[in-house]
Amino acid sequence: MLRVARVCLLLLLLPVIVHAQKEINIWYFGYNAGLDFNTTPATVLTDGQTYTREGVATICDGATGKLLFYTEGSTVWNAQHGIMPNGTGLMGDPSSVQSGIAVPFPGHPGQYYLFTTMTGKGFRYNILDMALDNGNGDIIPSTKNTLLLNKNQSTEKMAATRHCNGRDYWIVTHSANGATFHVYLLSPAGLSAATTYTTGAVIHPGGWEETGYVKFSPDGATLVHSLGSIRQGAMSVVDLLKFNNTTGVISPPFASLNVIFPLGIEFTISGKLLYVVSMNYLHWGKLFQYDLTAPNINASQQTIVTNTDNIQMGGIQMGPDGHIYMGYEQVYNAGYRYVGMIHNPEVRGIGCNFQRDAIDMDPTGMGRHRTSLSFPTFVNSFLYFPADFTVSDICGGSPVFKLNNEVGVTSVLWDFGDGTTSTDLSPQHTYAAKKKYTTKVKVTRQCSTDEKTQDIIIGGNSEESVTKSICSKDTYTLPDGRKVNTAGVYISTLKRLSNSCDSIITTTLKVLPVYQLTEKVTICSGQEYQLPDGRKVNSSGSYTSSLKTYEGCDSIITTELNVPERDYPQDAVICEGDNYRLPDGRVVTDAGIYNSTLTSSVGCDSIIITTLVVNPVYTTEESVNICDGNTYRLPDGRVVNVTGQYTSRFKSRKGCDSIIVTNLQMQPRYNIAKTAITCEGEPYILPDGRSVKVSGTYVSSFTSFYGCDSIITTRLTVMPVYNLEKYDTICNGEHYTLPDGRSVATAARYVSTLFTTSGCDSTIVVHLALKEKPEVSLVPEICLFSGRPTTVTLAPGYDRYEWQNGFTGNVYAIRYPGIYRVAVSNECGTVTLQTVAKECAVDMYVPNAFTPNGDGLNDVFRLRQPNGQVLLEFRVFDRWGVEIFSTTNVMQGWDGTYKGQLQPLGAYVYFIRYRNIDGIEKQLKGAVNLLR
C-alpha cells in the first residue's frame, strides 16, 4: 500500500485540460439500457431506443458530456431519442460486436465520421453534421454508407485512436480470410486511403474467427486483437501488437495469448494490465487478467472468475470513472438484468474486485431494460490524460509539482500562478503568500502539446483523503492513534507545532476478506495442471494451496481437479411436457438415448451419452354433489362445504405432478323463497320442471336428484325487451364505438344486442356511413408556354381550398414559374398538395452528336424537352439512304444499332415531323454524328 503525503493545499476544481474528455460519458446499449457517467456513481438510464444483442456506439459533447447521438449500426438516434431523418438503412448490423464507432472530424467542429462494419456487408463510413435538422444532427446524404472495404473482406472488428499530434485520428479494421490490418488516417483533409499490414493471427473462412474485437490501449501504443474460435469450445488466440501513432505502422505481435473463444478485451488506463473474456458456450465463460509488464505475458494469466451458471459473459469496456464494465446475456438473444464491474482494474489478481451483479439495469423489475454482449465502441484515447499532474506540499507553502505520465516528454513549462515559471520536469516552488493560485502546465512530446490547469490554495489547513486496507480480523491505527477494525470513513485532526497548519486526514478503511476459494478444473487425460502454489498435478483429486493475496491477506484455494474419461453415460429424468437441454445445447422432449459430442473447455473431445426417461403427469377431474349442511373431504385431506372447484396437487413417486380437480356442488334441501326475472317471450323453468311465461308466485315441492328435500317458492317477474334504431356518420379512417363496445371503421348496418338492467335483450341497429377526407390530386410539374397561364382545376365540393397566396377557389390560373401549394379541407381532414410550374419550350430539338458507349451519358439520340408535343414521324438513314430506325414514340430514340449491331462512327441523316404545343406541324432534319 502506498503512503500518501500530507499536504496543505485545497484542490478547488476538477482538472481542466485541452480535451475535456467527456465524449464517452453516456452509454446506450443492449435492450433499452443505458448509463450516465456525468454523475458519480453512474446513473441508470431507461430512455434508450437500442434493442440489440451486440454492437453499439455513442458520442457526447466533449465539453459538457451531453449526448449527441447513438447507433446500433443500422439506425441512428439523436439526443432526443428520435431517429435522424437520414438515419436508417446503415450497413452496420446489431449482430456485429463492433457495429459502429463515432470519430470527431478534425478541423470540422460539429461533424463526425460514423464508421460501420459487419461480415458480409462491408466496412463503411457516414459523415454526421450536428448543425442539420435544427441542431439535432443528421447524416450528410452524399456520404451515407460510403464503402471502404467490400463485403467479402469485412469483419466485425474496428478501433480508433488519436494521432500523436493530438488532432488527427487513426482508424483500424481487420479483413476476413487472412491476417491483414487496414489503417486509415482521418485529418482535416478527410479520410486517407488504407495502408495495409499483414501480420499476426490468420482469420480462416467459416467458424467464428471473424467475431471478436480490436482495441487500442488508452495511450494508442498497443493494439490488441481477439479471434473467436474456429468452432465452439476450441482454443484460439489474442494478439498484442505495437502501434506507432505517429506513422500508423503496426508491428508483428510481441505476445500471443492462448484463450478458448476470446471475445471481450480491455486495457486498464495505465496500459499495464489486460482483461480477456473467454466466451465458452460449453462452460459459460471465464475472465482472465494478464500482466503486460511481465517477461512472459502468457504465463502471467490469472483467472479472476469462472462462471458456473448459464449466464453468458460478453464484452468488457473501461468507463470514464476508471471501472471496467461487463455485459451478459441470460440465454441466446435474451439480455441479463445486471451489469458486471471490475472495481479496481489496476490491482493484480482477484484483488481487482470483480462483481457480477454490480448495477441493476431494470430497477422497476418490469423486464424492459437488459444488458447484452457489447457496450459502446469508443475512441479509447478519450480515456488518456497526457497532462494530468499532482501537487504535494509540506504545509509551509513549498509544493512539489509532478506529471502523472512522464513517458515521451521532450519539454515541460510550469506556470505557478504567481508570475514565475519553471522548465524542470518535477519542480518544487515556494510561494510568498498564502492564497489561491491558478497553476498550469504545458507538456510537449514528439508531436503533440497538451495543457492542464489546476487551482490550489496555499496555507490553509491540510485536507487529505487516504484509502487504507486491512485484512479481516486485523486492526488499523489511525493518524490520531485510534485503533479500528471495521470498514468505514474516519476523520483525524492533527495539531501542528509553531505557526504550521492543522492536518485533517479522512481515512477510508476497507476490510479485505480472507479468501477460501474452491475452483473446479478439468483437463484432458495425459495433461498436467499447475496449481496456484506452482505444483503440477495430473490426476483427479482435491488439492489445497495456501497463498497470500495481492493485499497480503491469507488465501486458501482448493482446486478440485477432474481428469475425465472420453465417454460419459448419464441418466436424466423429466416430466411429461417439460424439455431437457442436452450437453450440446439441443433441446429434446422425447424419451430416448442421445449422443452429444463436445469439445471441453480444455479442448478435450468427449461423448456424453444421455438416457432420457419421460415420466407421465396425471390429471383427473371428478364432480361431487352433496346436500347443504354436509361436508366433503378432498383427496388432499381438506374438508369443504361450499360450492366450488378445488385442485389437489400431489407428487407422484417419480416426482411429477398429479392433479385431481374436484367440482363440488352444494344442493339445497330446505324451504327457499326466491325472486326470478325472465324476459318477455322467454319461458322460465321452475325447479320442478314446469315452464311459465307469466308473472306470479309459484310453489315447487320435490325431492332432488341428490336426495335433498326442497320447497321452493318462486316470485317471477316478466320484464319487457326494447328495439332501437339510429343513424351516424364518421370520417374514413376514424373508428366508431358501437353501443356494445365494438370499434368499427367501415360503413355498414350494425346490430348491437345489449342487456337491460334487468338482463333482457335490447337490440340497437346503427346505420353507419363514411365520409372521406378530400380526394384530390395535382400533377408534380406544370409547364408554362410563352408566358401563357395554365389553369389547374381541383375536384369541387370540399369545404375549403386555400392556395399559398390566400386564394380560396378550386380553379386556379398559374402564370409564373415557381412552387404552388394548396390545402383542401373538409371535416375529415386536410390534404396538402404541391406542384412546380416551369417554363417549357413550345418546340423540341435534337443534339448534333451522341455517344452510345454505355456510360449512361448521351447514349441515345432522341428528342429533347418533350412537353406534350405529338411526334408524327422520326426516321434515321445511313449514308446509303437505308432507313435504320423509325418511331412515333416521343420518348424513344436511336441507340446507335441496326438489327442488333453497333453502327460505325460517322454522320447519319434524320427526318423528324411533329406537332408542337400550339398544334402547328413542324419538321426537323439534318445529320447527327455517332461518336464513341
N, C-alpha and C positions, 0 to 999 in steps of 0.2 A: 504493500500500500504506500502511496506517495505521501510525503509530508508536505502540507500546503503552507506556504509562507504567510505570516500575519502582516497585513498591510493597513496603512492609514489613509486609504482613499475610498471614495464612494463612486461607483460607476453609475452615472446618471442616466445614460441612454444605452439602448442596444446598439451594437456596432452598425455603422453606416458605411457601405462600400460602394464601389463604382457600379457593380451589378447588384441590384437589390436582392436577386436570387429568390424571388417568391413565385417564379414561374410554375413551380410544381406544388403549390400549397393546397390545391383542391383536386381530389381524385374522384372520378366516377368509373364504376366497373361492375362486372357481374350482372346480377339480376336486380336492377333498380337500387344498387348500393352506392354509397359514397362516403368520403371522409374529408373534413375541412381542417387543414393544419394551420389555419390562421389563429386557432385557439390552442391552448395547452391545458389538458391533453386535447387531441384531435376530437372534433365534433362529428357524430354520425349524421350523414345526410340521407334523406329519404325521398328527394325530389328528382333523382336521376332517371333518365329515359333508357339507359342501356339495358338490354336483355340478352346477354351473351355468355357463352361458356368460356371464351378465351380473350383474345387481344383487344385492348382499348388504348386511347391516347387522350390526354387532356393538356391544356396550356392556360396559364393565368397571366395577368399583368405583372411584370417583374417588379414593379414599384409598390403596388397595392395588394397583390395576392388575390385580386378579384378574378373570377372565372371569365375566360374569353370564349372558348368552345371546347367540345369533346366529341369523340367518334369511336365507333367500334369497327371501322374500316370500310363500311358501306354507306353509312348515314352520318351527317354532321349536325350537331345541335349547338345552338348559340347559348349565351349566358342565361337567357330566359327559358331555356329548355325547349325552344321551338326549333323545328327543322329549318336550316338555312334554305332560301329559295332554290339554290342550285346545289343543295347538299345531299342529294340522294344519288344512288347508282354508282358510288365509288367502287373501284375494283379491288379493294382490300376484302377481308372476309372475317366475320365474327369467329370463325373457327381457326384463325391464324393466331398463334401465341403473341406475335408482334405485328398485329394487323396495321398499325399506324404509328407515326411519330411526327410531332409538330416542331419545326425548327424556325426560329426567327430569321427573316430575310435581312442580312446585314445591309445597312445603309438605306433601308426602306421601312421607316417606322410604321407600325401597324400592319405589316404584311408578314405572312408566314408560309413556308413551304410545308405542305402536309404530304408526307410520303406514305404509300400503302404497299403491302406485299402479300402475296398468297401463292402457294403452289398451284400451278395451272392457270393463274390469272395475270401474272407479270408483276414486275417491280415498277411503280409509277409515282408521279407526283402531281399535286394540285397547288395552286397559289391562292391563299385566302387574303382578302383585304378587309380589315375591320372597319373601314370607312363606308363599305357598301351596306345596303339595306338599313339605312338610317342609323348607322353606327353599330348594328348588331352583327355585321360581318357576313361575307358570302364568298364563295369560290368564284374567281375570275373565269368566265365560261371558256375562254380560249385556252386555258391551262388545264382543264379538267381531264383527269386520267391520262396525262402525258406519259407515254411508255418509255422506260429506261432499259428494262431487261425483259425479254419476251417470256411468254407463259411456260415454255419448255425449260427455261433456265431459273425461274424464280423459286424461292423457298419461303419459309415463314420467318426469316431472320433478318434483322437490320438494327443498326445502332447509330448514334451520332455523338460527337464530342466537339468541344470548342478548339479552334486552331490556336497555336501558340501565340499568335498576335492578339488574342483576346477579342477579335471581331468576327472572323470567319468561322465556318463550321465544316467538319469532315463528316461524311455520311458513308457508312459501310454496309454492304449486304453480301451474302454468300450465295453462289449459284448452285443449282442441282447437278447431280451426275458428275461430280468432280471435287476438286479441292481449291476452287478459285474464289478469292475475295474481289469485289468490285468497290473501288474507293472513289468518291466524288467530293469535290471542293465547292462549297456554297459561299460566294463572296458577293459584294455589291453588284458585280457584273452578271450574276446569275449562277447557274449550276454548270460545272465543268463536265467534259466528257470523262468517262470512267478510266481509271488506271487499274490494271488487274495484277494480282499477286497470287500465284498458285503455290500453296504451302499448307502443311498440316493435314488433318484427317480428311478422308475422301467420303463424300456423300454418294452412296450407291443407289441405283434405281430400286423402287419398291421399298417395303418396310416403312420405318418411321424416322429415318435419319434426317429427313427434310424438316422435321419439327425440332424444337429447341430454340435457344437464344444465342445472340451475340450481344455482348455488353462491354462498355469501356469502364475502366476504373475512373473515379472522380477526377483525377489529375490528367486523364487521357493518355497515360503512358503505357497501359496494359490493355489488351483485348482478350476476352475470354469467349470461347465458342463451345456450346454443348450440342452433341449429336444424339437425337433419340435413337433407340436401338433398332437393329435391322428386324427384330421381332420382339414381342413381349417377353420380358424376363432375361434378355440376352445382355451381355456386357458390352458397353460402348465406351466413349472417350469424351473428356473435356480438355480442349487445348488452351494453353496460355501462351500468348504471343506478345512481343514488344511492338508498340506502335509509336512512330515518330510524328508528333502532332505539328511539326514544322513542315515536313516533306510529304506526309501521308504514307510513308513506307511501312509495310507490315513485314516483320522479320519472322523466320521459322519459329515453331513452338520451342520455348525454353522448358516446358513441362507438359506432360500429357497424363491426365488423371483417369484411372480406370474405374468407371461407375456403371451400374446397371441402369439403363434408360435414364440418363441425366436430363432434367428439364430445367427447373428454376435455378438461376445462378445470380449471385450478388456479391460485390465487394463491400468491405467496410469503408468508411470515409477516408481512413488513413491509407487504404490500399494494402494493408499488411495481411489481412485475412480474407479468405474466400469461402462462401457458403454455397453448397450444391445440394439440390433435392434429387434424390433417386426416386423417380415416379414408376415404381414397380407394381403393376396391376395385380400381380400374384400375391404380393405381401403388403400392398398399400403404401409403401414408401418409407424412405429414411432421409434425415437431414444430416449432412456431413459438414465439417469445418476443416479447412486447410490453412497452414501457416505458410504464406508466400515468401517469408524470410528464411525458411528452413533450407538446409543444404539439399534434402530430399523431400520435395513437396508431397509426393505421393505417400511417403511413409509418415507424414505429419497428420494424416487423416484421423479425425476424431468423430465418432458417432454422437451427435447431440441428442437425437431422438429417433426411435423406431416406432412407427405406427402399428398398433395392434388390433385396430378395428377396421371397418370398411370405409373410413373417411380418407379420401384420396388427397395426398399433398399435391400442390401445384407450384405456381410461380412465386418468387420472392422479390421484394423491392425495398430499397432503402428509402425511408421517408425523410422529409426536411427536419424532423425532430430528432434524427440520429438513431431511431429504431428501425429494424428490418421487419417487414410485414409479410405474412404468408397467406395465400389463398388456398381454398379447398373445394372439392365437390363431394356431396353425400353419396350419390351414385352417378352413373354416367348422365351427363346433361342435366343434372339437378344440383343446385348450389347448396352451400352449407351456411348455417346461421352465423357463424363466428369468423373473425379474422385472427390469425395467429400472430405472435410478436416475439422477436428476439430483443429483449430489453437492453442488454449490454453487449452489442455485437463485437466490440473491440476486445472483450475478455476471452482468453483462450479456454477451450473446453466447455463443460456443462455449466460453468460459472457465467456463461453468456446469458443464462436465464431465459430459456425458451418457454413460452406459454401458448398452448394450443388455442384455447378459447379466450383470447385476450379482450376482444371487442365484440359486443353483441350488435350485429348489423340490423337486427329486427327487434328493436326494443318493445314494440307493441305486441309481438308474438303472433302477428297475422300471417306470417309466411310470405310476405311480399318482397322482402329485401334479403338477398342472399349473396355471399361471395362466390367466386368461381376460380378457375385455374390461373387467371392472369390479372395483374394490376397494370395501370397505365405505363406505357413505354415513354421514357423521358430522355432528354439530353443529360447524361449522368454528370457532366461537368457543372450543371446547375447546383450540385452539392459540393463544389470545390471553392474554397475561400482563400485565395492566394495571398491576401494581405492582412489576414487576421493577426492580431498581436495581443500580448498580455502585459500588464504593468504591475510590478511589485514594489513595495515601499516599506521603510522601517519606521514610519510614523513621523519622522523628523523632517520629511519633505524632500527626500532624495530617492525617487523611484528609479527602478531599472526597467527598461523597455526591451521586449524580446518578441521576435516574429514566431508564430506557431509553426510556420513552414519555411525553412531556410534553404530548401533544395533549389539549385539553379539560380540563386540570386547573384546578379552582377553588380548591382549598386542599390543603396537604400538612402533615403533622405527623410530624417525625422524632423518634424516641426513641433516643438514643445509647447506652443501656445503663448509663450511669454516673450516672443521676438527672437528666440535663439533656435538654432538647428544643429543637427549632427548627421554625419555620414557613417558613423560606426554601425556595425551590424547589430550590436546589442548594447546601447549606451546607458549610462547612469547619469541622471541630471538632477541638480539641486535647484529648487525653486526659492525665490526670495520672499514670497508672501504666501500666506495661507488663504487660498481662494479657489474658485473654479477655473480650469484651463481646458481649452479645446485642443487636443493633440491630434496630429495627423502623420501618417507615414505614406511615402511613395516608394513602391518596390519595383525595381526593374529587373527583368530576366531577359533571356536571349532575344525574345521578340515580342514582349508584352510589358506594359506598365500598369500596375494596379494600385489603388489608393484606398485608405480607410481612415475615418475619423472616429475619435472617442473622447467623451467629456469625462474629466476627473476633478475631484475636489481634494486639495492638499490641506492637511492639518486638522481634519475632522476626526472623530472617533474612528477607530479601526472596526470595520464591519466585515466579518469573514464568515463564509459558509464552507463547511467541510463535510465530506461524507466518509464515514468510517464503517468498517465491517468487522464483526467478531463471529466466532463460531458459537453454536448453540452450547449453553451452559458455561461459557466464558464470561468475564466481566471486562468493562472498558472504563478507564479513568478519564473523566472529562478534564478540560483545561483548568477548571476551578477545583480539581481534586475529588469531586464526587465520583463514586463508583456505580455504574449502572450495568444492567444485563438484559434489558428489554428494548426492542426496537422503538424508535421514536425520535422526536426533534427536541434537542436540549439547548438552552441558551446560557452561556457562561460570560459574565462580565468581569474582566481582569483590570485592576487598578495598576497604573504605571507610576514610577518614581519621577521626581522633578516636574518639569512642565510638559512631560510627554502625555499623549492622549491615551484614553482607555481603549482596551480591546474588547469588542463584543463578538464572541465566537458562537455561531449557530452550528451545532453538530447534528447531522442527520445520521443516526445509528441504524445500521442494518444488522440483523442477526441471521447469519447464514446457517443453513441446515447441515447436519452431519448426515451424509447420504448413505443409505443402504439400498443399493440398486440391484435389481435382477435383470439380466439381459438373456434373451434366448437367441442362440446362434445355431445355424445349420450349415454344414459344409459337406462336400462330397467325400465319399469313401476314398481314402488314399491321400487326402489333402491334410495340411496342418493349419491350426488356428493359433494366432498369437494372443494370449490373454493380456488384459490391461497391465499386468505386472511384468510382461515380457516373456513369460513362459510359453512354450509351444506345445500344443497337445493335438492328438488326432483321433481320440476315441470319445464316445458318448459319455457324459458324466456331468457332475456339478462341481465347479471349480470356484474357489474364493480368492479374490485379490484384494489386499489391503493397500490403499494408496492415500496420497494427500491431494485435495482439490487445489485448484489454482489459488484459492484464498488461504490455503494452509489447513483446511479442515479435513478431518478424517473422512475417508470414503471407502466403503466396503462394497465391492462389486462381485456379485455372484453370477457366474457365467454358466448357464445351462446349455451344454453343447450337445447337439444332436447330429449324429452321422447316420443318415438314413440309408436304408436299402433302396433298390431301384423300384420294386413293386410294393404297393401299399394296398392291401384289401381293407375295406371299411364297410360297415353296415350303417344304414340310415333308415329312419322311420318317419313318415309324415302321416298326417290325417287326410282323408279324402277331401278334396277341394283346395288343399294347400299346395304350394310348389316348393321345389328343392333346387338350390343352386349348386351345381357340380363344381369341383375344383377348377375346371377350365372355364367357368363362367356361364356355361349353358344352364338353362332353367328347364326342369322337367317336372311332370306331374304324374306320370305312369310308373307303376312298379316295373322293375327290371334290373339288369346288370349293365352298368355304364363304365366304359374305359375313358379316362382323361389322361392325355399325355401332356406333361408340363415341363417347363424348364424352371428349376427352383431359383431363389434369389441369388444363389452362388453359382448358377449355371449348370446344375446337375439335372439331367433328364430323369423323370420319374413317371411311372404309370400308376395312377390311383384307380383301383377297381372298386366301384361303389355298388353295393347291392341294396337297392331301394325297395322298401316294403311300404305299401299304402294301406293303412287301416281305415275301415269304414266309419262314417259318422251316422248315428241313428237319430231319426226324428219321427216321433209318433204323436198323434192327436186323438183325444178322447172327449166325448160330450157326456156330461153328467147332469141330471135333474134331481133336485131334492125339494121337499116342501119347506115353506117358511118356518123358521124355528128350529130346523135341524141343522147339523154341521157336516162338513165333509173333510176328510183327511187327504191332502195331496200326496203324490208319490214321494216328495221330499220331506214329508212329516208335518208340514204346516196344516193348521186347521182353519177352514174358512167357512163363512156363512153368507157371503154377499155374491150376487151375480157378477161374473167377470171372466176374463181369460187369464189363466195362471200358467206360468212357464217354470218348469222344474228342470234344472240342469244337473247332470251327473258327468263324471268322468268314467269312461269305460276302463276295463282292465288294461287296455293298451294306451290309455292316456288321451283318447279322443272324446269329443263332446257327445253326450247323449241327451236329447231334448224331448221332454214329454209336455205337450201343450194340453191343458185341461180347460175346456169350455164349460163353466158351471152356470146353470140356470136355476134360480130360486123360484119355485112355483107357489102361488098364493093358495091359501086354504081357509080364509075367513071372510066375513061379510065385508064387502067393498062397495063404497059409493064412488062412482067415477063420473066425470063430466067428459063428454066427447063432442067433437065437431066434425061434421062432414060437409063437403061442398055440394052445392045444388046439382042434382043429376047423378051424383055418385052414391052407390049403396054403402051402408055401414054394416059390417058384420058384427053382430053381438057375440059375446063369449060363448053362448050356447049354439052358435051357428046360424041363427036367423039373420036375414038380410032386410034392413029397413032403410027408408029414404025420407021419413017424416020426423020432424022434431017431436020429442016426447020423452017420457020416463019409462024404461024397460027393465024388468027384473029377470035375471037368468039364474037358475039353480041347477047345479050339476056336480058330479064328482069328476075331477080332471083325469086325464090320461095317466097322470103320475100318482093318482090315488089321493089327491088333496081335495077336501070338500070346500066349495066356494059358493057364496051367494053374491052376485054382482048386480048392483043397481046402476044402470047407465042412464044419465041425463043427456040426451042427444040434441044438439042444435044444428040445423041445416043452414049453412052460410051461402050467400049469393056469389056468383062469379061475374067478371066485367070484361068487356071488349072495347078497346080504344084504337083510334087511327090518327096519324099526324103526318105532315109533310115538312121536309127540311132540305136545305142546300148547303154544300161545303165547297171549298176550293179544291181543285185537283192537287193531290199531294198532302192534304190535311187528313186528319183522322177524326172520325165521328164516334162518340161513345153512345151506344145503344142503351136503352133502359135496362137491359140485362147485363150491362157492363162490357160487352164485346166492343172492340175497337175496329171500325171498318173504314175503308178509303175508296170504295167503288160505288157507283150508282146502282141501286137495286131496291127491291122491296124486301124489307127485313121484318121478320116476325120474332118478337121477344115474348117469351112466356114467363111470367113472374108469379110470385105468391103474394096474396094479400096478407094483412096482419093475422088473419085467421087461417092462413095456409092454403087458400083456394087459388086456382089458376086465374091470372089476369093476362089477357092477350093484347099486346100493343103492336100495331103494324106501323112501321116507319117507311115512308116513301122518300128515299134519299136520292137527290140529284147532284151532279157535279158541275162546277163552273171552273173553266180553265183560266189560268193566267194568260196574258196576251201571247198569241202565237203569230209572231211577225218575223220577217227576215229582211235582211239588207245585204246586198252584194258587197264583198270586201273592197272592191275598187270600181270607180266610175270614171268614164272618160268624158272630158270636155273638149269639144272640137271647135277651134277657131273662135273661142270666147262665147259660144252659144250655150245657154243654160241647159242643164239636164234635169228633168223632173223626176223625183222619187215619190212613189205612191205606196204608202203602207196600208195594210188591211184596216178598214174602218170599224167603228163600233166600240172602241175601247174608251175608258173614262178620261184618259189624259194622254196627250202627246207633248213632249217638251224637248225642243231642239236646243242645241248649245247656245243659241242666241236668244232664247226665250220664245221663239215661235211655237204655237201650240196646235197646228193643224197636222193632218195625216198626209197632206200633199205638200211637198217642199221642192222649190226650184234651187238647184245648185249652180252657181255662176262662176265661182272661183276655185282654184286648186286649194286643197287643204284637207284637214281631218274633220269630219262631221259626225256628231253624236246625237242620238235621240233616245229618250227614255219613254217607254209605252207602259201605262199602268192601268190596272183595274183593281177591284177589291181583293183579288187573289195574288197580287204581286206586281212587280215591275221588271220589265225586260229592257236592258240597255244594249243598243246596237251601235256599231261604228263602221264608217266607210271612209275610204281615202279617195278624193277627187284629184285627178291629174290631167294635164294637157295631153291630148293624144293627137297623133297626126291623122289627117283625113286620108292620105295616101300611104302606100307601102314602098319599100325599096329593098334591093338585094346587094350583098357585098360584091366586090370585083375579084375576090380570091377566097379560097378556103383550103384547109389543111387536114384531110381525113387521115390523121396518123394515130388516132386512138388516145390522144392525151386529154380528151374532154374539152378542148378549146377549139372552136370554129371547125368541128369535124364534119359538119353538114352544110351544104349550100341550100339555104331556104330564105323565104320572105321574112323581112324584119318588120316589127311593130304592127302585127295583125290586131286590129281593134274592132272587129265586126265587119271588115271588108269581105266581099264574096269572091273567092277565087274561081274564075271560069276556065282557066287553061294555064298550065305550067309545063313546058316541054324543054328538054335539053338534047342537043345534037353534037355528035363528034365532028371532027374536021372533014369527014367524008359525007356529012349530012345524014348519018344514020341516027334515028331517034333512039336514045339510050335511057331516057327517063321521062315520065309524064305523071301528073296527078292533078286532082281538083281539090285536094285537102290542103287548106291553108297552113296547117300545122306540119305538113310533111315536107321533106326536102331530099335532095340527092346526096347520097353518102359516098360518091366517087367510085361506085362499082357498076358493072353491067353484067347481068346474068351471073352474079356472084363473084365476078372477077374484078380486082382493082384495076382502074384505068390508068394509062400512062400520064405523066405530068404534061401540062400544056394548056391551051385555051380551048374552051368549049362554048358553043353558041346556045343561048337560051332565048325563049319567047314566052312572055307571061301576059295574060289578059285577065283583068279583074274589074269588079265594080266597087268604087270607093264608098265612103260613108255617105256621100251625097247622092249615091245611086248612079254616078256617072261612070261609064265604062272607060277603062284606060288600059294602055299597053306598056310593057317593059321589055326591051330586047337589047341584046349585046353579048359580050363574051365574058366568061369567068375563068380565072386561072386556077388550075388544080396544082397545089404545091404540097411538099412534104418536108 
